[in-house]
Amino acid sequence: MTGGERYVAGVDLGGTKIRTALAGAGGQVLAETEVPTEAAGGVRHVVERVLYTLELVQREAGVERRQLAALGVGVPGPLDPASGVVYTAPNLGWQDVPVRTILEEKTGIPVYLENDADLAALGEYAWGAGRGAENMVYVTVSTGIGGGLILNGRLYRGSFGGAGEIGHTVVLPDGPPCRCGKRGCTEALASGTAIARRAVELVEGGFGRGILAAAGGRVEGITAAAVAAAAAAGDGEALFLMKEAARYLGVALANVIVLLSPSLVVLGGGVMQAGEFFYEEICRQVRRGVIGPAARARVVPAATGGRAGVLGAVYLALTAENECINRRRK
């Protein structure tokens, strides 16, 4: 990009919210916005929501559509970056959706697609807690649980894409059903959705008064955040549920560390805001499950907060656009 007149945008498309940023040629974010995803509205509606966020950041930064050079998009689920097809995104209710083609037709600019957790890994690697780590695992714990792998300084996708899907590794055979169709997945046991589900079951069984109070007295208001708030206030039942989720997550992380021996594991996502007790329980379980040289791996909180995914999307668009420019110059 030349003359400071070309820009890129990044979109972090999650199951509950869409975060979009617009950046200049040097990667500096000039405008950023966040809106609810409204996934129940279907693919077309979600695409319109994405386009709406692009309009918002363009307006805020004073940038015209013709000045946009590239768009990076993160989607929660296995996908093919080459074809731009999302194979499945359970938290969006999508199956075999040609996202890149749809967005390129709507915007008229090149669109680059990656799994949202992979982009969050890139965001932390480029600008966050992962700077300088050649081998890093990023895990996001939110509505669902995703992961991204940086191996030997590069994003690792695997032979068929989808590498790093820690949320769909099984840690409890015959455990609760997961939206992916299996049972006992890490996501079905330790995600924000799983924590809320367990809390609702407790309340409906006549227990969990502290949790219900934290949710405003309504079962419909029970979320992982409400459970975490009750736990922080000293409610024993809420604390049990949060620590239970943390232990399952710790088991999954320990397995990943033993397998890959990274120097760093970075934990992000909304559920990681639950409090120090949640993080400490995860680390305790990791220490129990890791042996040998891999035990030197550090487990740290994300440094970019909830912005890792959108920053990774910006990074993806920037690097892709710069590669295109370099090819044209040769």
N, C-alpha and C positions, 0 to 999 in steps of 0.2 A: 504494500500500500504506500502511496506516495503523496506528498503534499499535505498530509494530515487531513485529507478530505474524504478518505474512505474509512468505513467503520465496519465492525462486526458485531453480531449479537449472539448471546448465548441463552438457551432456555433449559431450565431444570424442570422437567415435567413429572410431577409426583402424583401419587394416588389421591392426595388431598389438596395440594396447592401447586401452582405454577409460579416459578420465580424466573424473571427475565432481566437480563442486563445488556446494556449497549456500551461498547468500549472503543477506544481509539486504537491507532496502529501500534502504540506501545503497550497496550494491554490495560491502560488506565480506564477504570469504569466511570462512565459519564452519567449514566442514569440506570436506575434499577427499580423494579416493581414486583409485587406479589399479589396474586388473586387466587380464590378457590378454584380447584380444577373442575368440579361439578361433573365427575366421571360418569355419573348415572345418565347423563344426557347423551352418551354415545360418542363415537369417533368424530362425527361431523361437528358436534357441539364443542368438544374439547379442542379441535383444530381452530375453531372460531375464537375460543378463549386465548389460545396461543397468539393468534393474529392480533387480538385486542391488546395483549401485553406488548407486542412489538410496536403498535401504534402509540401506546402510552410512553414507552421509553424514547421513541423517536421524537415525540412532541416535547418531552421534558428536556432532551438534549439539543433540540433544534436541528435535527438531522432529517433529511428527506430520504424517502425509500430508495431513490436511485443512488444514494451514497452508501447504502449497505452492500458490502462485498461478499459476505458469507454469514451463514447461520449455523451454529452448533446446537445440537439438541440431545438431551439426555432423557431416556425413557426407562421406566422400571420394568425390566424383564429381558429375557434372552432375545437377541436380534442379530441380524446380519448387516454389519456396517457397509459392506460392499453394495448390496442391493437396496439397503435402507428399509428392509421389511422387519417389523417387530413380530417375532414368532408368537409370543404370548406375554401378556402383561396382566396378571391376575388382579392387581390392584386398580387397573383401569377397565378390566373386563374386555380386553382386546385379544384377538387371535388373528395372526397372519395379516397385519395391517401394513400397507406400503406407505409408511409415514413420510419417508423422504420424497417420494414422487408427489404425494398430496401437497406437501409444504412447498416444494419447488414450483409446482403449478400455481399455487396461491401467491407466492412471493416473487417469483421470477429471479431468485438468486440461488447459488449453490447451497445445499443443505448437507450437513455432515452429522451422522447419527452414531451414538454410542449408548451403551447401557448407562443409566444414571449413576450407579455406584462406581463404574469405571471412570466416569468424568469427575466424580467427587474425589476419587483417588488421585487423578491428575491435578485437580485443584489444590489438594493438600501437598502433593509432591512439588508443584511449581511455586506455590505461594504460602503454604501452611506448615504444619508440623513435620511434614515429610521431606522438607528441603535437605538435600545432601544424602538421603537414604537410597542406596542403590537397589535394595530389596525391601519392599514395604507392602504391607497388607492394610487396606482401608476397609472398615466395616461401618455401615450406617444402620442405626437402630431407630426405626421410625414406625410409620404405618405398617411397613414390612421390614425385612432385613436384607440388605444387599452387601456386596463386597466387590472390591477392585484390587487387582494385583499389579504392582510395579516390580518387575524382575529384571535385574541387570540394567536398571535405568530406563526401561521401556514398559509401556502398558502391555500386559500379557492377556490375550484374548482366548488362547487355546486353539486347537485345530479347527473347531467348528463354531467358535464364538461361545460366549456364555461362561467363560472361566471366572472363578471367584464368587459363584452364587452360593455363598455360605449359608444364606437363609434357607436353602433347600437341601442342605445336608441333614441327614436324619440323626438325631441324638437320643431319641426315645422310640424304639420300635413299638409299633402298635399304640403310639401316642395319639393325641387329638388330630383330627383331619386338618390338612393344610389346603389353601385355595389352589395349590398346584396340582392337587389330586392325590398326593401321598399322605402318609401319616407320620407324626412325630418329628416334623421338620423343625429346625431352629426357629424359623419364623412363626410356626404355629405355637411355640412355647415361650418365646422371649420378645416378640415384637410388641409395639404399643397396642395393636389390635388384640394380641393374645392376652396381654395383661388386663385389658378392659374386659375381655370375655370371661376370664377367670373371676374377676371382681363381680361381674353381673351374676355369675353362677352362685357366688358366695352370698350375695344379697338376696337373691331369689330363694336361697335355702334358709333364709331367716337370720343370717349373720351379717357382718360387715357394716355395722351401724356408722362407724367412723368414716368409712369409704362413702356411704350414701350421703352423709352430712357434707363431706368435701365436694360431692357432686351436686350440691344444692337441693338435696332431698329427692331427686328424681333418678330413677334407674336409667332413663334415657341420657342423663347427663354424665354417666360414669365413663371416664376416659382414663388412659394411662396417666395423664397429668393429674387427675383427681386422686388416683391411687397413690401416686408419688407424693402429693401434697399431704394426704392423710398419713403416709409413712413418715414423712418429715416431721409431722406434728406428734409423732409417738404412737400412732395406732398400730398395735401388734399384728393384726390381721393384714393390714396393708403392707407392713414391713415384710411379713412372710411372703406375700405374693411377689413383691419387688425382688426380694432376695432369691426366690425360686427362679424367676426369669433370669436373673443375673448368673445363677449357677449353670443353667442350661447354656447360656451364651458363653460362659467361661469354658465349658466342656468343648463346644464347637471351636472356639478360638485356640484352645490347647491343641486340638487335632490339627488345625491348620498350621500352627507354629511347628509342631513335630514334623509335619510333612514337608514344609517349605523352608524352614529355618530362616525367616526374615530377621533383619535387625530391628524392625519397628512394626508395631501394630497401632494404627490410628483409629480411634473410635469416635464417630460422629453421629448425628441424627438427633431428633427431638427427645427421644427417651433418655439419652445420655445426660439430659439436663435434670434428671430426677434427683440428683444429689450425690454427695461424696460416698455415701454408704453403698449406692448401686455400683459405682465404679470400683470401689474397694472389694466388693464381693466378687465381681468379675475377675479382678486381679488375683484374688485368693484362689479361685478355682483354676485359673491358668497356672499358677505356681504348683498346684497339686498335680496337674496333668502334663506338665512339660519336664522332660529329663534331658541330660546330656548338654552338649554345646548350645542347642536351641534355647535353653533356659536363659541365655543372655539376652534374648529378645525383650525389648521394652514395649509396654502397653501404655499409650499416652492418649489424652483427649485431643480431638481435632482443634486446630488453631483458627480455622476460618468460620467457625460456628455453622449456621445453616446455609452459608454461602458457598461451601465447597463445590457442590454440583454445578451451580451457575458459573462459578469461576472456571471450573474445568471445561464447561461448554464454551466459554469465551476463549480459553486456551486452545481448544480443539479447532475452533473457527479461525483463530489467528494463525496457527501453525499450518493449517490446510491452505489458507489464502496465501501465506508467504511461500509455501512450496509451489503453488501455482505460478506466482510471480517469478520465482527463480527458474522454473521450467521455461517460461516464456522468454526469459532473458538469454537462455542458452541458444 
